[in-house]
Amino acid sequence: MTSSLLIEICGLILIAIGLIGSVLPLLPGLPLIFGGAFLWAWGDNFQRVGWPTLIALAVLLVIGFVLDLVLTPAISRRAGVSWRAIGGAIVGGLLGGIFLSVIPLIGTLFGALLGAILGMWFIEYRIRGDENAATAAVRAYISGVAVTTVLNLLLAVAMIGLFLWQAWLT
């Protein structure tokens, strides 16, 4: 097995993991796809996948970052979720992921999700003193995360489609 073939295989593995990561919150899906495409292109000496394609993939990656940073908080804020509650979700997600990390992967993912929901609910309840308002805030946050996840998955599919088109169909 040549070194370039090994590099290309590693790139394809990163792309596959990136596709999974586009829906799992703890894996950086789009950066892994970009990294895998870059690695594959490097292994191929940038013959089939060149810089124009890599720049287009980088643009899609930046769009994904912007969506992650802007869309979920915007949807949550529009529904009346406080910034403190969003901070509570972040802290709760980190703590939940840490505490349940004794169960490999699934525990970390479940702990992060549960911790984020509980952290947000707790902070909103402390601010408003109303269980229904806290629950509505959590629903809005989950809706924002769902929309962002779907858009990230679409971006991941677009990135992989562009890569495959350049790698094997041109």
Phi and psi in degrees as GROMACS dihedral restraints (atoms count N, CA, C in turn):
[ dihedral_restraints ]
;  ai    aj    ak    al  type     phi  dphi    fc
    3     4     5     6     1   -78.4    20    10
    4     5     6     7     1   159.5    20    10
    6     7     8     9     1   -65.4    20    10
    7     8     9    10     1   -34.9    20    10
    9    10    11    12     1   -67.5    20    10
   10    11    12    13     1   -36.9    20    10
   12    13    14    15     1   -66.3    20    10
   13    14    15    16     1   -40.1    20    10
   15    16    17    18     1   -63.0    20    10
   16    17    18    19     1   -41.3    20    10
   18    19    20    21     1   -63.5    20    10
   19    20    21    22     1   -42.5    20    10
   21    22    23    24     1   -63.5    20    10
   22    23    24    25     1   -40.4    20    10
   24    25    26    27     1   -64.7    20    10
   25    26    27    28     1   -42.9    20    10
   27    28    29    30     1   -60.9    20    10
   28    29    30    31     1   -39.0    20    10
   30    31    32    33     1   -61.8    20    10
   31    32    33    34     1   -43.3    20    10
   33    34    35    36     1   -65.5    20    10
   34    35    36    37     1   -35.8    20    10
   36    37    38    39     1   -65.0    20    10
   37    38    39    40     1   -43.3    20    10
   39    40    41    42     1   -61.6    20    10
   40    41    42    43     1   -40.3    20    10
   42    43    44    45     1   -62.6    20    10
   43    44    45    46     1   -43.3    20    10
   45    46    47    48     1   -63.7    20    10
   46    47    48    49     1   -43.6    20    10
   48    49    50    51     1   -64.1    20    10
   49    50    51    52     1   -37.2    20    10
   51    52    53    54     1   -63.3    20    10
   52    53    54    55     1   -37.5    20    10
   54    55    56    57     1   -62.5    20    10
   55    56    57    58     1   -42.8    20    10
   57    58    59    60     1   -63.6    20    10
   58    59    60    61     1   -41.8    20    10
   60    61    62    63     1   -67.1    20    10
   61    62    63    64     1   -17.5    20    10
   63    64    65    66     1   -70.5    20    10
   64    65    66    67     1   -16.9    20    10
   66    67    68    69     1  -113.9    20    10
   67    68    69    70     1   -16.9    20    10
   69    70    71    72     1   -93.3    20    10
   70    71    72    73     1   129.9    20    10
   72    73    74    75     1   -68.1    20    10
   73    74    75    76     1   -21.3    20    10
   75    76    77    78     1   -96.0    20    10
   76    77    78    79     1    -8.6    20    10
   78    79    80    81     1  -102.6    20    10
   79    80    81    82     1   130.3    20    10
   81    82    83    84     1   -77.9    20    10
   82    83    84    85     1    84.7    20    10
   84    85    86    87     1   -56.9    20    10
   85    86    87    88     1   -57.5    20    10
   87    88    89    90     1   -64.1    20    10
   88    89    90    91     1   -41.7    20    10
   90    91    92    93     1   -62.3    20    10
   91    92    93    94     1   -35.2    20    10
   93    94    95    96     1   -67.1    20    10
   94    95    96    97     1   -39.3    20    10
   96    97    98    99     1   -63.6    20    10
   97    98    99   100     1   -46.6    20    10
   99   100   101   102     1   -60.8    20    10
  100   101   102   103     1   -46.4    20    10
  102   103   104   105     1   -60.8    20    10
  103   104   105   106     1   -40.9    20    10
  105   106   107   108     1   -65.3    20    10
  106   107   108   109     1   -41.6    20    10
  108   109   110   111     1   -64.9    20    10
  109   110   111   112     1   -41.3    20    10
  111   112   113   114     1   -63.7    20    10
  112   113   114   115     1   -44.9    20    10
  114   115   116   117     1   -61.5    20    10
  115   116   117   118     1   -44.7    20    10
  117   118   119   120     1   -61.4    20    10
  118   119   120   121     1   -45.0    20    10
  120   121   122   123     1   -62.6    20    10
  121   122   123   124     1   -38.9    20    10
  123   124   125   126     1   -63.8    20    10
  124   125   126   127     1   -44.0    20    10
  126   127   128   129     1   -62.2    20    10
  127   128   129   130     1   -26.8    20    10
  129   130   131   132     1   -95.8    20    10
  130   131   132   133     1    10.5    20    10
  132   133   134   135     1    56.7    20    10
  133   134   135   136     1    33.4    20    10
  135   136   137   138     1    56.1    20    10
  136   137   138   139     1    30.0    20    10
  138   139   140   141     1   -75.9    20    10
  139   140   141   142     1   -51.0    20    10
  141   142   143   144     1   -95.5    20    10
  142   143   144   145     1   -33.8    20    10
  144   145   146   147     1  -114.7    20    10
  145   146   147   148     1   106.8    20    10
  147   148   149   150     1  -104.4    20    10
  148   149   150   151     1  -169.8    20    10
  150   151   152   153     1   -63.2    20    10
  151   152   153   154     1   -38.5    20    10
  153   154   155   156     1   -58.6    20    10
  154   155   156   157     1   -41.0    20    10
  156   157   158   159     1   -67.6    20    10
  157   158   159   160     1   -42.3    20    10
  159   160   161   162     1   -65.0    20    10
  160   161   162   163     1   -35.7    20    10
  162   163   164   165     1   -66.8    20    10
  163   164   165   166     1   -41.8    20    10
  165   166   167   168     1   -61.5    20    10
  166   167   168   169     1   -40.8    20    10
  168   169   170   171     1   -64.7    20    10
  169   170   171   172     1   -38.2    20    10
  171   172   173   174     1   -65.1    20    10
  172   173   174   175     1   -37.3    20    10
  174   175   176   177     1   -63.2    20    10
  175   176   177   178     1   -44.2    20    10
  177   178   179   180     1   -62.5    20    10
  178   179   180   181     1   -37.2    20    10
  180   181   182   183     1   -62.5    20    10
  181   182   183   184     1   -45.4    20    10
  183   184   185   186     1   -63.9    20    10
  184   185   186   187     1   -40.8    20    10
  186   187   188   189     1   -58.2    20    10
  187   188   189   190     1   -42.6    20    10
  189   190   191   192     1   -61.9    20    10
  190   191   192   193     1   -42.4    20    10
  192   193   194   195     1   -60.9    20    10
  193   194   195   196     1   -45.0    20    10
  195   196   197   198     1   -62.7    20    10
  196   197   198   199     1   -43.0    20    10
  198   199   200   201     1   -59.7    20    10
  199   200   201   202     1   -44.1    20    10
  201   202   203   204     1   -62.3    20    10
  202   203   204   205     1   -41.5    20    10
  204   205   206   207     1   -77.9    20    10
  205   206   207   208     1   -27.6    20    10
  207   208   209   210     1  -107.3    20    10
  208   209   210   211     1   -45.4    20    10
  210   211   212   213     1   -67.5    20    10
  211   212   213   214     1   -51.3    20    10
  213   214   215   216     1   -60.6    20    10
  214   215   216   217     1   -49.2    20    10
  216   217   218   219     1   -61.8    20    10
  217   218   219   220     1   -36.4    20    10
  219   220   221   222     1   -65.4    20    10
  220   221   222   223     1   -44.8    20    10
  222   223   224   225     1   -63.5    20    10
  223   224   225   226     1   -42.1    20    10
  225   226   227   228     1   -64.8    20    10
  226   227   228   229     1   -45.6    20    10
  228   229   230   231     1   -64.6    20    10
  229   230   231   232     1   -38.2    20    10
  231   232   233   234     1   -62.2    20    10
  232   233   234   235     1   -31.9    20    10
  234   235   236   237     1   -83.4    20    10
  235   236   237   238     1    -0.7    20    10
  237   238   239   240     1    96.8    20    10
  238   239   240   241     1    10.8    20    10
  240   241   242   243     1   -73.1    20    10
  241   242   243   244     1   133.7    20    10
  243   244   245   246     1   -78.6    20    10
  244   245   246   247     1   157.4    20    10
  246   247   248   249     1   -63.0    20    10
  247   248   249   250     1   -33.3    20    10
  249   250   251   252     1   -64.0    20    10
  250   251   252   253     1   -37.7    20    10
  252   253   254   255     1   -68.4    20    10
  253   254   255   256     1   -37.2    20    10
  255   256   257   258     1   -63.6    20    10
  256   257   258   259     1   -41.3    20    10
  258   259   260   261     1   -61.9    20    10
  259   260   261   262     1   -38.9    20    10
  261   262   263   264     1   -62.3    20    10
  262   263   264   265     1   -36.9    20    10
  264   265   266   267     1   -65.7    20    10
  265   266   267   268     1   -40.7    20    10
  267   268   269   270     1   -65.2    20    10
  268   269   270   271     1   -48.9    20    10
  270   271   272   273     1   -64.4    20    10
  271   272   273   274     1   -44.2    20    10
  273   274   275   276     1   -62.1    20    10
  274   275   276   277     1   -39.7    20    10
  276   277   278   279     1   -64.2    20    10
  277   278   279   280     1   -42.1    20    10
  279   280   281   282     1   -64.5    20    10
  280   281   282   283     1   -45.9    20    10
  282   283   284   285     1   -65.1    20    10
  283   284   285   286     1   -43.4    20    10
  285   286   287   288     1   -61.7    20    10
  286   287   288   289     1   -41.6    20    10
  288   289   290   291     1   -63.9    20    10
  289   290   291   292     1   -37.4    20    10
  291   292   293   294     1   -70.1    20    10
  292   293   294   295     1   -46.9    20    10
  294   295   296   297     1   -67.4    20    10
  295   296   297   298     1   -33.5    20    10
  297   298   299   300     1   -98.2    20    10
  298   299   300   301     1    11.7    20    10
  300   301   302   303     1   -70.8    20    10
  301   302   303   304     1    -7.3    20    10
  303   304   305   306     1   -66.3    20    10
  304   305   306   307     1   -22.5    20    10
  306   307   308   309     1   -96.9    20    10
  307   308   309   310     1   109.8    20    10
  309   310   311   312     1   -55.5    20    10
  310   311   312   313     1   138.2    20    10
  312   313   314   315     1    53.9    20    10
  313   314   315   316     1   -63.3    20    10
  315   316   317   318     1   -63.1    20    10
  316   317   318   319     1   -42.2    20    10
  318   319   320   321     1   -63.4    20    10
  319   320   321   322     1   -41.8    20    10
  321   322   323   324     1   -64.5    20    10
  322   323   324   325     1   -46.4    20    10
  324   325   326   327     1   -64.0    20    10
  325   326   327   328     1   -48.7    20    10
  327   328   329   330     1   -63.3    20    10
  328   329   330   331     1   -41.8    20    10
  330   331   332   333     1   -63.8    20    10
  331   332   333   334     1   -40.8    20    10
  333   334   335   336     1   -65.0    20    10
  334   335   336   337     1   -43.4    20    10
  336   337   338   339     1   -65.9    20    10
  337   338   339   340     1   -48.8    20    10
  339   340   341   342     1   -63.7    20    10
  340   341   342   343     1   -42.9    20    10
  342   343   344   345     1   -62.2    20    10
  343   344   345   346     1   -40.3    20    10
  345   346   347   348     1   -63.9    20    10
  346   347   348   349     1   -44.6    20    10
  348   349   350   351     1   -65.1    20    10
  349   350   351   352     1   -47.0    20    10
  351   352   353   354     1   -66.2    20    10
  352   353   354   355     1   -39.6    20    10
  354   355   356   357     1   -62.3    20    10
  355   356   357   358     1   -44.5    20    10
  357   358   359   360     1   -66.5    20    10
  358   359   360   361     1   -45.3    20    10
  360   361   362   363     1   -60.6    20    10
  361   362   363   364     1   -44.5    20    10
  363   364   365   366     1   -61.2    20    10
  364   365   366   367     1   -47.0    20    10
  366   367   368   369     1   -65.7    20    10
  367   368   369   370     1   -44.1    20    10
  369   370   371   372     1   -63.7    20    10
  370   371   372   373     1   -37.9    20    10
  372   373   374   375     1   -65.6    20    10
  373   374   375   376     1   -40.9    20    10
  375   376   377   378     1   -65.1    20    10
  376   377   378   379     1   -36.3    20    10
  378   379   380   381     1   -73.0    20    10
  379   380   381   382     1   -48.6    20    10
  381   382   383   384     1   -95.7    20    10
  382   383   384   385     1   -25.2    20    10
  384   385   386   387     1    69.1    20    10
  385   386   387   388     1    22.1    20    10
  387   388   389   390     1  -133.5    20    10
  388   389   390   391     1   120.1    20    10
  390   391   392   393     1   -63.1    20    10
  391   392   393   394     1   -40.8    20    10
  393   394   395   396     1   -65.0    20    10
  394   395   396   397     1   -40.5    20    10
  396   397   398   399     1   -66.2    20    10
  397   398   399   400     1   -39.7    20    10
  399   400   401   402     1   -65.0    20    10
  400   401   402   403     1   -41.2    20    10
  402   403   404   405     1   -65.9    20    10
  403   404   405   406     1   -39.8    20    10
  405   406   407   408     1   -64.0    20    10
  406   407   408   409     1   -37.6    20    10
  408   409   410   411     1   -64.2    20    10
  409   410   411   412     1   -42.1    20    10
  411   412   413   414     1   -65.0    20    10
  412   413   414   415     1   -40.7    20    10
  414   415   416   417     1   -61.4    20    10
  415   416   417   418     1   -41.2    20    10
  417   418   419   420     1   -63.8    20    10
  418   419   420   421     1   -41.4    20    10
  420   421   422   423     1   -63.5    20    10
  421   422   423   424     1   -44.8    20    10
  423   424   425   426     1   -63.0    20    10
  424   425   426   427     1   -38.1    20    10
  426   427   428   429     1   -62.1    20    10
  427   428   429   430     1   -42.6    20    10
  429   430   431   432     1   -62.6    20    10
  430   431   432   433     1   -42.6    20    10
  432   433   434   435     1   -64.7    20    10
  433   434   435   436     1   -40.8    20    10
  435   436   437   438     1   -63.6    20    10
  436   437   438   439     1   -44.6    20    10
  438   439   440   441     1   -62.0    20    10
  439   440   441   442     1   -45.6    20    10
  441   442   443   444     1   -63.2    20    10
  442   443   444   445     1   -39.8    20    10
  444   445   446   447     1   -64.3    20    10
  445   446   447   448     1   -43.2    20    10
  447   448   449   450     1   -63.2    20    10
  448   449   450   451     1   -43.8    20    10
  450   451   452   453     1   -65.1    20    10
  451   452   453   454     1   -38.5    20    10
  453   454   455   456     1   -64.8    20    10
  454   455   456   457     1   -38.7    20    10
  456   457   458   459     1   -63.6    20    10
  457   458   459   460     1   -42.1    20    10
  459   460   461   462     1   -63.7    20    10
  460   461   462   463     1   -40.7    20    10
  462   463   464   465     1   -64.2    20    10
  463   464   465   466     1   -40.1    20    10
  465   466   467   468     1   -61.9    20    10
  466   467   468   469     1   -44.2    20    10
  468   469   470   471     1   -64.4    20    10
  469   470   471   472     1   -40.4    20    10
  471   472   473   474     1   -63.4    20    10
  472   473   474   475     1   -42.7    20    10
  474   475   476   477     1   -62.9    20    10
  475   476   477   478     1   -45.6    20    10
  477   478   479   480     1   -66.6    20    10
  478   479   480   481     1   -40.3    20    10
  480   481   482   483     1   -61.0    20    10
  481   482   483   484     1   -44.9    20    10
  483   484   485   486     1   -62.8    20    10
  484   485   486   487     1   -43.2    20    10
  486   487   488   489     1   -61.5    20    10
  487   488   489   490     1   -49.7    20    10
  489   490   491   492     1   -62.6    20    10
  490   491   492   493     1   -39.1    20    10
  492   493   494   495     1   -59.7    20    10
  493   494   495   496     1   -43.1    20    10
  495   496   497   498     1   -75.8    20    10
  496   497   498   499     1   -36.3    20    10
  498   499   500   501     1   -75.2    20    10
  499   500   501   502     1   -39.7    20    10
  501   502   503   504     1  -121.8    20    10
  502   503   504   505     1   -17.4    20    10
  504   505   506   507     1  -105.4    20    10
  505   506   507   508     1    -1.9    20    10
